[in-house]
């Protein structure tokens, strides 16, 4: 996957389909034939030995794509069973079914033995939970031992939002047509899509580029665009001074992780304002950090005067100490990264934030900030991130699988990196420090939010590759933050 890549919402994909049909002479059957052929080529590329293929076809044009694929597989000598979940509604889909039958294709009433299942049940039109009969069919697909190829979208997944309103197919691979659906790169969809591929169905690039994307997807190879090599005559004063504020009693590890992440991404100087009992441990672990014992706001003020960026929240707590430090910090004319308990305190108090700040909520914190539920946030992560940006007027990173980064006047960005091992204590503290460290080096807030999130996710993937995701610790990412913050320059 090259980065960034355009990601479309469902309305954009429909507009692309209309343009592509017009380019093909106005016959939607032409695109259906191309899609079915593309699906068959994908089968040959990834399951060449599959002798028995079950194709589950729904009532829409996605089902028509399935019938075309089934016809090609049958003509090629495979044992094919087409399972018609409903009668085709459109003329092209009916024609595709008739062509499959005319070629001698067989039909089935239920899933039987198969080496591969092709999911052509629902396309992008389904945005609600499947009906009970279809939900039972999806459950049967998921229970079958054969791998699943989903055509365009795993059935049951909302292609624009990334949610699964009800039952949804779990595919080994998903072959998208024409354009990448933004919902397949974030949230619950990531547990259903498997490996994603795209076939543009021989539609000219000019036709596809006529519809602007709804988001952009960024993979790790985009890091070089954000993090150029340093000048030879560099000095630490060029790269800012991050002050990490947090670590109430019991939270010293969180603020230490944030500080070390700021170091590892290249901040010139890093200080920590924390409870006095944490200072010896901080200095023992990382003597490069300037640790300050802060018992009250007056103790914080000298450190605030020397800082150029603030990272507030890891281990902060929600008691009077953390409340007072956050209130004092929000009034400072410095860019700030607000994370963890800083976000919980923000949700409970009508405090303003500045346009140059960055919020980094996970879905639970996002729900508190918006006064809604985690389920509602996860139902449409793009809408939730946009609502947070509109409410607070600053850059926002909605964390989670496929983190969504939004900033005023820019397309939403989806981070196409990260892994389940990162669902671990302390990982978010690293992200806060990484973004703050990039802010200190002069990146604009929107750039720092995106680059820091991408760097953090890529470091998680690199660390997981060494020993697997289960058991991944936040400290495992630290060496990789440094390595990946120094990408090879692009040729």
Secondary structure, DSSP 8 states (H G I E B T S, - for coil): --SSEEEB-HHHHHHHHHHHHHHTTS-HHHHHHHHHHHHHHHHHHH-TT--EEEEEE-SSHHHHHHHHHHHHHHHTT-EEEEEESS---SHHHHHHHHHHHHTT-EEESS--S-SEEEEES--TT--S---HHHHHHHHHHHHSSSEEEEESS-TTB-TTT--BSS-----SEEEEESS-BGGGGSGGGGGT--EEEEE-TT--HHHHTTS--SEEEE-GGGHHHH-----TT--GGGG-EEEEE---TT-HHHHHHHHHHHHHTT-SEEEEEE-HHHHHHHHHH-TTSEEEE-SSHHHHHHHHHH-SEEEE-TT--SSHHHHHHHHHHHTSSSEEEE-THHHHHHHHS-----TT-EE---HHHHHHHHTS-HHHHHH-HHHHHHHHHHHH-SEEEE-STT-EEE-TTS-EEEE----GGG-STTHHHHHHHHHHHHHHTT--HHHHHHHHHHHHHHHHHHHHHHH-STT--HHHHHHHHHHHTS-----
